[in-house]
Amino acid sequence: MIKCKYCGLENVVSQLFHYARALSFRTGVGLDKFRCGWFDWNDYFEFNPLEVKFKE
C-alpha cells in the first residue's frame, strides 16, 4: 500500500479541491460548507477547500 506521504500531497489536495468545487457547483451548496479529507493506514488529513493556495 502506498503511504500518502509518498504519493504527492499536491496531487491529492488538487484533486479533492476540484471534486469539492464540482459538487458545490452541481448541488448549489456553498464551498464554505465543504471539508476535504483523506487517510492512510496511520494518519488522517483534512483541509478547508477555500484555504487552498495554488502555485502559478
N, C-alpha and C positions, 0 to 999 in steps of 0.2 A: 504494500500500500504506500502511495506517495504521501509524504507529510506536506502540509500546507506551506511550511517554511521553505520547501524546496520547489514548489510548483509555480512560483511567480505571483507575489502578492498583488502587483499592479494589475495583472490579468483578472484575478478573482474579483477585486474591487470594481474594475471597469465593467465586467460582465454583470455583476449584481446591480450596479448602478443603472445600467441600461435596462435590465429587467424591471426594476422598480419604476423607472421613468415610463416605460411602455405600459405597465399595469396602471400607473397613475393616470395616464392619458386615456386608456380604454375604459377604466371604471369611473373616472371622474373624481376619484379620491385624491386629495392633495398629497403631493410628495412629502410634505411635512408629517404626514401620518404614517409613513413607512419607516421601518428599520430593516437593514440588511444584515444578514449573519451567515456564518458557515462554521463548520467544526471539523476537526480531525480526531484521531484517537486520543489525543492528550489535551487539546485546547479548544476553546470556543471564542469566536471573534464576532464582533458586532460593530456597526457604524451607522450613522445617520447619512442618508444619501445627499442631503442638502449641504453637508460639510465637505464633500469630495472636491478636491482641487486637482485639475488635470494639468499635465505639463504641455507646453506649446512646442 
